[in-house]
Amino acid sequence: MSGDVSELMDEDNWYSLVSVLSAGTCTLMLGPTAVTGTLDGEHLPVHVAMAKYIKQRLPEELREQLGSRFERLDPWRPAALAQVVLREADPTQIKRWVDEFRTKFVPDEQPIRDLASLGFDLVLNTSPDTPVYDIFRQVKPGAQSAYYDRTGKNPGMLPDGSPDAPVIYQLYGTLDNPRSMILSDSDRLDFIVKVARGSPALPVNLTSALHDTDRSFLFLGFDLSEWHFKVLLHILSDNATRNYTSFAYELESAPVDLDTRDFYRTSHRIHFFTGELATFCAELRKRYESEHGGQPAQAGTVSASAPAPAPSPAPAVVSPEAPVVFICHANEDADAALEVAEGLRAAGIGAWLDKDSLRGGEAWNDTVERLLKEDVQYVAVLQSSAMFHKDVGYVNKEINLALDRQSFHRPPRVFLIPVIIDDPVNRLDMLSHLQSVNVAPPAGVTELVKTIRRDLDVQMRGTG
């Protein structure tokens, strides 16, 4: 394979990919062949290496029992090998072999380090998990890990990820709990059925992120021609039409035919590229760090004194069906309120701000009361030093109207969201019973967007 950067992608696509990374709106999807390394001097993808090691460790009694089938077990077809091993071998013994494998496999760290240095807040991993999470933790000590367990109860929410503390979600289970792992074809079918039925369900905020049409995906290490990947992608994305391009590394060993390519292009807006994967990771890191002066980006950061960087690569058009957030603020915080409103709109969420939403001659008191009682879906109260000292003012009426409507919402549903924009000490006592969101640097408006999308997902599921 060639290491020539020019053969990977053209400049327009490099620009698009770096833009969504900079905006914090790109999810990394790691397939089985994305992680490679060395086992006993042989360079292999991690899932092939693990299959080969387990085949070597099968006891003589089991080899004799399998007869000629043992020789036909091909580590390059890990799912077929796993189908036999899981049926024939003792689960406790399999766990021991997996633990031994972890100590013997030496991963190629640099490509993963390059990826860990980028602005991903969420990584979905379908390869055996140890190398990915361990290397991400070395690069970003705040990295977090969670996994889907098709055999047990899953948490309803993931921890919130950020570019400095990404969440590594082991979609196909974890080596720490071998029963959770998706290894064989039967496992894959069982996994797809359970995810589709929501039994057990994926975390609510993970589903919300996957359904977000303003998010892009970077797929590395998948055989995109496999039928189960098409089904999985369809389920995870909820057949959403993406606003921005996603990108997929095409395996030279499994080129995508024209019909499949057209399916991904039209249904999921995916652009394909080929080349040396390590070269791609290195070049992407170089371009990303060049864009940010060698520093990782903070997505959606809001400052009361300086304009925030736009959280999307291009101005977003807010759908008429999008929820609308009423921005309640003190007059002194008008600039910060505008930044919050622009950040919400860039994320595809409507924002009502008196400065740019009231029309000349409009009865503003009647308009505000109608909005707060009926029309808007959320109210964001900007908590600040100015708001804290506003003992008398119309803004207090707005807050009381919002609190009255909040009383109709049963947790975990929300309507009024206290939003901290400067000193977190200056909080209103009347809002102390509600969970605040901090958008002051370095938190960013992204956390407010996540809170709203999480509530919308709860509403959609009817669990609130």
N, C-alpha and C positions, 0 to 999 in steps of 0.2 A: 504494500500500500504506500501511496505517496505521502510525504510530509509537507507538500507545497501548500501554503496557506491559501493561495489564490484558487485552488481547486476545491476548497471547502464550500465557501459561499461568496456571493458578490457583495459589494460594498453596501448596497441598499439593505440586504438581509442582515449583514453584520450590524448596521445601524439600528434596525428594528429590534434585534435581539438585545443589544446593549441598552436600548431605550426602556424596554419593559423590565429588564433587570434593575436599571437605575430607579425606576418608578416603584420597585418592590412588588410588582404584579406578575411575577413569573414563578411557576412551580416546577421544581426539578423532579422528573420521573426517571428513576434508575431501574433498568431492566437487568435480567440475569447476566448478560455479557458485559455490562458496564464496568464491573470490577474484575480485574485479572491479577494474576500473581503466579508464584512458583511453588510447586509441590514436588519434592524429590527431584529437583533439577529440571522439571518440565514446566513450561509456561502455559497456563490454562485459564479460562474463565473460572470464577470461583465456584459456580454451581457444578461445572464439569469436574473440577478438582475434588470437590466434596463427594460426588458420586463415585469417582475413581477410588478415593481413599476407602469409602465404605465397602465397595466391592472387594478391595484387597483384604479388608478386615473380616469378611464373612468367614465363619468357622468351617472347618473341613466337613463336619457333619451336614451343615446346610448346603455346602457345595455339592456333596454327593446326592443329597435329597433333590437338588435342582437338576442334576444330571447335565444334559447338553444345553439346557436353558442358561446355565451359569456362563458358559462361553459366549452366549449371544447377548448377555447383559452389556449394553454399550454405554459407557459413561458420557458419551456425547449425546445420548438421549436420556438425560437425567430423569425425566418424568416416568419413562417406561421402566428404568432400573428401580426407581423409588417404588413403583407400583408393586414390584415383586418383593423387594426388601421389606416394605411395610407390612405385607401380608405374611411373610415367612419368619421374620426375625422378632425377637423380644424387644419391646419399646425401651426398656431400661438399657439394654445392650446398645441399641441405636444411639441413645443419648450419650453413652460413654464414647462411642466412635466419633460422634459430632464434637464432643469436647476435646478429644485427642486431635481431630482435624484442625481445630482452631489454633492449636499450639504449633502445628507443622506448616500451615499455609502462610506464605510470605506475600502480602499484597503489594501491587504496584502503587505506592502511596502518592506519587506526584500528581497524577490526573485528579485524584480525589481531593488532594490539597488545593489544587487550582479551583475546583468547583466549590470547595468550602470557603474559599476567599471571596466568593461573589455574594450578591445581595439576596440570596434566597431566604425567605422566611419559613418555607415549607418544602420538605423533600419527601417524596413517596418512594420507598425502596422495595423492590421485589426480589432482590438477591439476598443470599445469606448475610445477615446484618452486621456482624461484628466489625469487619474492616471499615465500612462506611461510617458508622457511629463513632468508632474509636478515633478515626482520623479527623472527622469534623470536630470532635471534642478537643483534639490537639490544637487545631487552628482557632476554634471559637469555644472557649471553656464553658460558655453559657448554653451550648447546644443541648437540646432535650430529646428524649426518646420515648416513643410509645408504639404499641403494636395492636393489630387486629387479632382477636382470638375467636375463631369461629366455633370453638368448643366451649366457650364460657361467657361470662358477663363482661361487657366492655364499658369503659367510662363514657358518659354522655357528652363530655367535652374534652377537647385537647387543650393543653396549655397554650396560651397565645404565643406565637412565634414572632421573631423579628430578625432583621439581617444580622444582628449581633448574637442572637440566641435562637437559631432556627430549630424547628421541630422536625426530627427525623422519624417519620412514621413508617413502621415496618408493615406494609400492607399484606404481605404473605406470611406473617407471623415472625417469631423470633427464635433463634437458637437456644435462648435461655428457657424457652418453653417449647420443646420439640413437638408436642401435640398440637400446637397452634400453627405449625408450618404448613405451607402449601407446596407439596413436593411432587405428588403423582397427578395423573390426569383425573383420577377420581377426586382428589383433593381440590383441583381447580374447579370441577363441576360443582362440588359441594359449596365451595367458596362463592361462586357466581350466584348460585341459587340463594344462599343465605344473605348476601349483600343486597340482591334484588328484592328479597322479601323484608329486609330490615330486621332479620332475626338470626344473630344479633345485629343491631344497626351500627353503622359507622358513626363516629362522633358527629354531633350536630354541626359544630363550626367547621369541621373538615368537609362535610357535605356542602355547606354553604360556600366554602372557598372553591370547591370543584365545580359548582354550578355558576360561579361568578363569570359572566360573559366578558368582563373586562380583564380577566386573567388569561395569560398565555402559559403554554407548557413547553418544556424542553425535554424531549424523550431521548434517552441514551441507553443503548444496550438491549433494545427490544427487537424481536422478530415480528415486524409489523404485519407480515403476511399470515400469521397464525390466527385461526378463527377465534380462539378464546380471548385474544387481545382486543379484537374488534368488539366483542360482546362486552368485555370489561370496560373499555373506553366509553361505549354507549351508555352503560349503566352509571358510571362515575360522573360523566358530564351531563347526564339527564338530557341528552340530545340537544344541548345548548348550542346556539350559533355564536361563535366567537367574534368579538369586535376587532381583535388584533391577531396577528399571525402567530402560530405555534411552530416549533421546529423539531424535527426528528432526524436522528442519525441513522442512516440506512446501512445495515450490515452487508458487507460485500459477499458474505456467504449465503445471504438470503435476500437477494434484490427484490424490490417491490414491483409487481407487474403493473401495467398501465391502468387496468380496471381498479386495482386496490389503491393505487396512487390517486386516481380520480376520486374514489370514495373518501379518502382522508382529506383531500384538498377541498372538496365541496361540502362535506359534512362537518369537518372539524378545522378547516383552514390551516392545514399543516403543510409546511415547506420542508422538503427532504434535502439532505446533504450527505455526502460521502467523504471519505478520506481517512486519515490517521486520527483516531479518537484522542490520543494523547496530545497531538499537535493542535487539535481543535480546542481542547481544554486550556492549553497554555496560551493560545492566541486570544481566546475569549477573556481570560483573566487579564492579559496585557491590555486589551482594549477597554475593559471595564475600569481598571485602575487608572488608565490614562484619562478616562472621562472624569474620574473623581480625584485626580491628583494623588493617586496611590492610597486613598482612604476609602473605606467602604461607605456606601450611601446610607442615609437614614430616610426611609420612605415616609413622605407626607409630613415632615416636620413643620410645626407652626410656631412662629415667633410673634410676639406682640409688637416688636420694633422693626422687623425686617420681613419682606415677603417670603413666603414658603415656596420651595421648589414644587412645581406641579407634579402630582402623584400619578400622572399618566403621560405617555409620550406625545399625545396630541389632545387638543380640547375635546372633551367628551360631550356628546349630545344626550341630555337627560330625557329618558322616555316619559311620555305623559302618564304612564302607569307606575312610574317610580314613586317611592314614598317621599314625602316632603317633610323637612325638618324646620321648625320655627327657631330662629336664632335669637334667644333672649339675652340682652346684654346691656350694660351701662353705657351711656353715651361716650364716656372716656375710652371705651374698648372697641370703638367702631372699626379701627384698622384690623384688630385681631379677629373681630366678628366676620369681616369680609374675607379674611384668609381662611377661616373655618368653612364659610359658605362655599368658597371656590374649591377647597379641598373635597368637600362633599360632592359638589357638582362634577368634578373631575372623576370621581369614583362612581358616577351614574346615579347619585342620590340628589333629589331636589332640595333646595334650601330657600327659605323665605326670610328675607332681611329687609327691614323697613326702609333702609337707604335706597335700595334698588328695586323694591317690589311694590311700594305704594305709588299710586298714580295721582297726578295733580287733581285737586278737588274731591278726592275720595274721603269719605267719612272714616277716618283712620281708627277711631275708637270702636265703631261697629265692626270694621274689617278685622281688627285684632281679636275682638271677642269671638267673632264667627270662626276665625282660624283656630283659635285655641280650644273652642268648644266642639268643633265639628270637622274642620277641613284638613288640618295637618295630621300626620301620623306620629310625629315625635316633636318634643321640645328640648332643645339643648340650652341649658342655662349656663352662661359663661361666668364662672366663679373667679373673682379677681379682687385685688385690694380695693379698686373703685366700687365694685358691686358690694363688697363687704361693708363699706361705709355709707351705702346708699340707704339711710334709714327711712327717707321719705322720697317717693318717686313713683311714676307710672309702672316702672319695671317690677315693682313689688306686686302690683295688681296682676301683671302677666304671670308671675310665679304662682300666685294664689289660684288663678284660673287653671294653670297647668297642674297644680297639686290636686285640685278638685277632680280633674279628669283622670289623673294617675290613680286615684282611689278606686276607680272602676276596673283597674287592671290587677289580676291576681298573679303573683310571682309564678314562674320566672318572666312573664310578660312585662315590658317596660313602656313608658310613654315619656316621662320626664327624665332626662339624663343630665346630671350635674357635670359640667366640663371645666376642668381646671386649666387656666391659661397662663397663670404666673405663680404667685406664692401659694403653695398647697396648704399653708396654715390658715389663710383667709377663706374659710368655708362657711357657708350660711348654715346656722343651726337648724333652720326650717327644712333643710335638705339632707341633714346628717343621716337619716334613715335610708337614703338611697345610695347605691354604689356609684362613685364618681369615676370619670374617665379623664386621664391627664393627657392633654395635647401640647403641653409646654415642652420645649426642647429637653431631652431628645426623643420624647415619646411619640409625638406626631399625630396627625389627624387620623392615621390608619386605625388606631385603637377605637375611635368613635365609629368609624365605618364598620369595624368588626362587630361592635356592640349592636348596631342597627341590623346588620345582616344576620347575626345570631338570633335576634328577636324575630325577624321575618321568617327565618327557618323554623323556629318554634311555632309561630303562627300557622305556617303552611302545614306542619305536621299535626296541628291540633292538639299539642301536648301542654299548652299553657292554660 
